[in-house]
């Protein structure tokens, strides 16, 4: 089967299922595993996907998603060209497990899908702490945008022993102002800025926000970068994000 993957998470799922050799092309943002994606044709980012280029590769299946606003247009163009698509749009961690199983079934490796999900579950056990630290996870710094109830990131925080103060808000994400964050008094701030390399995350951006000096996370200097590749991609490397969150939450709980 000839596969084209339109999103990083789908590329990583295919590789984790042991089917990397079936990939004939990927989106430009797919960067892992490096040894697999390096030689592959890269046909654009998100909404700038070169659909004509995808068609020219003659894939048997295009793995895409609706996780980026506007992807519906790309999916419609692919399908109108007669290409077979498998579209993912996960909200919760359970949705991600379901997508892994769907992709595995489409690749005729259903057992591998079940095994991958089992490994992920085992790697991310529920942690119960005497006190659950409040975690502000930033998808974006200005305005501050955080995950809400319909986000696997909230699930990860809860599994790792923390609480997302905005985890009950009925949305995928929510923008916040300084007053809302100060009132919530988070114990930890996790920078996981979308589309920004981790080496460019700057704690100073958080520290200089007006009125934040007495926020517990700042008083205890608990401002931590965790690459978006581990928290923002709905795929196998969420286990790395979970482990990183565990370290943050354990440290916050000890303060």
N, C-alpha and C positions, 0 to 999 in steps of 0.2 A: 504494500500500500504506500502510495506517495502522499506525504503529509506536508501541508503548509501551516505554520503556526503564526497567528496574528498577535499573540500576547506572550509576555515573559512567563507568566504562570503556566500557560498551556505547554510552552516549550519545556519547562522544567518538569512538568508532570510526565510528558512523553519520555524524557530521558530517565526519570526515576522508575518508569515502567520497563526500562530496558529496550526501548524502541527508537533510540536516537538515530539509527541507521535509516529509518524511514523518512526522516525530515529532508525535504528538498529545498526549503526556503523558510525564512522567518521574518518577523518584524525587526526594525532597527534597534529596538530597546532590549530585545532578548540578548543577554550577555552571559548566561550561565547554563550549562558548564562551558567554560571558555574553549576547551579543546574540541567541543562539538560545534558550537555556534560560529567559531572563527572562520571556517572555510565556506559557510553557507551563504547563499544570496540573501541580502537584507533589503527589503522592499518598502521601507518607510515606517514612520511612527504613527501609531494611533489613527487619527483622522486623515493623515497624509499617506495612507497606504497606497502603493501603486497597484491598483486593482488589475490593470491591464497586464502588468508584470506577473501578477499571481496567475492570471488566466494562461499566460504564455508558458508557465511551468507545468501546466496540465496536472494539477494535484487530484488525487482521488477523494481527498477530504481536507477541508480547511477548518482548523480549530480557531475559533474566535471568541469574543465575549462582548458583554454590554457593560463592563465595569467602568468604562470611560464614557461620560456623557457625549452623545453624538455618534457612538459606534453603530447605532441602528442604521445610519445611512450607509456605512461600509458593508454591514451585513446584507442590506437590501441590494447593493450593487453586486456583491459576490453571488447572491442567490439568483438575481436576474440574469446573470451570465451563465446560469445553469450549473454552478459549482455546488457540490454537496458540502454543507456546513454543519458543524456541531458548535452550538452557541452556549457559553457559560455565563451565568449572571448570579454568582453566589452572594449571599448576605451573611449567613451564619457559618460557623465552622462545620456544622453538619451539612450545609449546602456544598461546601468544598469537598467533603468526603464523597458526597453524591456525585459531584462532577468528576472526581477521580475515577469512580466506578463506571460512569458513563463513557468516559474516554477509553478506559481499559476495555470495556465491552466492545466499543467501536473498532478497537485495534485487535480484537479477538485474543485479548490477554486478561480476561476477567479475573482469573485467580490472582494474577499479579496485582491487580487493582485492590482486591480484598486484602492482600498481604501488605500493600503500601499503607492503606488506611489503618490496619491493625498496628503497624509499626509507629505511625504518627500518634495514634491514641496512647500507645504505651509510653511514648516519649514525652507526653504532655499530661501527666496525672493531675488530678485536682489537689491543690494544696490548701489546707485549712490552717490559718494562723490565729493566734489569740486576738490580734488586731489586724484588720485588713486595711493597709495603706491606700489612700486615694491617689490614683495615677492620672495625671494630665498627659495624654498622648497627643502630640501635635502633628497633624497631617500638614499643616501650613502655619507659618509664623505671623503673617500680617495680612488680614486679621487671623487671629488664632482660630484654627478649624480642628475639631476633635471628632473622633468616632462617636456614634450614638448607639441606640439599641440594635439597629439593623446593620451590625458590623461584626465581622469575625474578630476584629481587634478587641472589642469589648469582651467577647468570649475568652480570648487569650488572657486578658488581664484577670478575669475572674478565675480561670483555671490556675493561674500562677499565684493566686492568693491575694490579689488586690481588688480594688473596686474602681470602676469608671464613674465619676460623679455625674456624668451625663448619659449613663448607660440605660436609663429609663426613657429617654427622649425618643419619640417615635420617628426616627429618621436614620439615614445612613451616616450622616455627619451633621455637625452644627457649628456655625461661627459664633464666637464668644467675644464679649468685650471685657475690659480689665476688671470692671466691678463684679461681673459674674464669676470670674476666676478667683478673685480675692475672697469673695464670699464662700466659695467652695473650699478654699484652703487646702489645695492638693499637697500631699506629702512628697511627691516625686513628679518631675517633669521629664518626659521622654520626647526628645526631638526625633521625628521620623518623617522629615519633610519630603513630600512627593516630588520626584523629578530632580532632587538635589543630591549630589554625592555626599556620602557621610563625612568626608574630610572637609566639606564646606559648611557643616553644621557649626554654629557658633553659640556657645552658652551666653556670651555677652549680649546677644540679641534678647535673650530672656531676662537677664539680670537688669537691663536698663529700662524695662517697661515701667511706666509710672505706677507707683503704689504697690509694687510687687515685693518690696523689701521684706515685709513681714509674713509673706507666704511661707509656710513651713518648708516647702521644697527648697526655697532660696536660703532660708535661715540655716538649713542643714547641708547646703550646697549639693543637693540631690538633683542635678540637671544632667541628664545622660543622653548621649546619642545612640540610637539603634537604627541601623540602615533600613531604609524603606524596603529593600530587597528581602528582608526577613519578616517584616510586618505588613507590608502593603501588597504583597503578591500572594494571591490565594492558591498556594501550592505547597509542595513538600518542605520547603525551607521555613515554613512557619514554625517548625520545631526549633529552629535556631532562634527565632524571635521569642518564643516561649522561654527558652533557657536564659536569654538576655533579660527578659522581663522578670524572671525569677530572681536574678541577681539584684536588680534594682529594687524589687519589692522586699526582698529579705533585708537589704541594707536599710530601707526606709522603716521597716518594722522594728529594727533594732535601735533606731534613734529615740 
